[in-house]
Amino acid sequence: MADRAKVTSVDAIESFRANLILFLSKARPTLEEVSSEVLRLRGWLQNDKRHFWEHEMKMRGRKLEEAQTALFSAMLSKMREVTAEQQRNVQRAKQSVDEAENKMRLLKKWDRELDSQADPLVKQVDQMHGYIASEMVKAVAYLAQVVKTLDAYADVRLPGTEPPPPEAGAAPTGGNAADPSGGTPAADPGGRP
């Protein structure tokens, strides 16, 4: 029977633990960035672009009203003749208003689709983040305890066995350098070794 436990893979466990810590240090910010990107996109759709196109609809609506008023005035006054330019202005203004309305419909559609398609994925990302923040941190601590336990186990000797001889070039254990006896304790005057 051997006098020491044969534990040889403690370094592998410690290496795995170090790699796990490295993974966690990279995974957390990445998951947080994904969540913040979705929030940023939602804010862009619901606030920035929506306000922009609402403002554009008002401005384009005013331009359409102005073009229609100019055309209507020209038609009512017999002194002025309705010009093709005024009719083109009304058509352009109508197309511009239609474009703004289409953009608003698209924004609302994208907002609904973002909620229906991104929310399940964001939930998964949040669950993963929670798992990494709690369970994986516990795993790192558990691996540290495993390494500590295995190191202690590797140092256990069978009762009645002597410690292994020191390796070549190693200093003798148990004594001090000034003790010429090589670390063997002197007998106690009371007869105890």
Secondary structure, 3 states (H helix, E strand, C coil): CCCECCCCCHHHHHHHHHHHHHHHHHHHHHHHHHHHHHHHHHHHHHHHHHHHHHHHHHHHHHHHHHHHHHHHHHHHCCCCCCCHHHHHHHHHHHHHHHHHHHHHHHHHHHHHHHHHHHHHHHHHHHHHHHHHHHHHHHHHHHHHHHHHHHHHHHCCECCCCCCCCCCCCCCCCCCCCCCCCCCCCCCCCCCCC
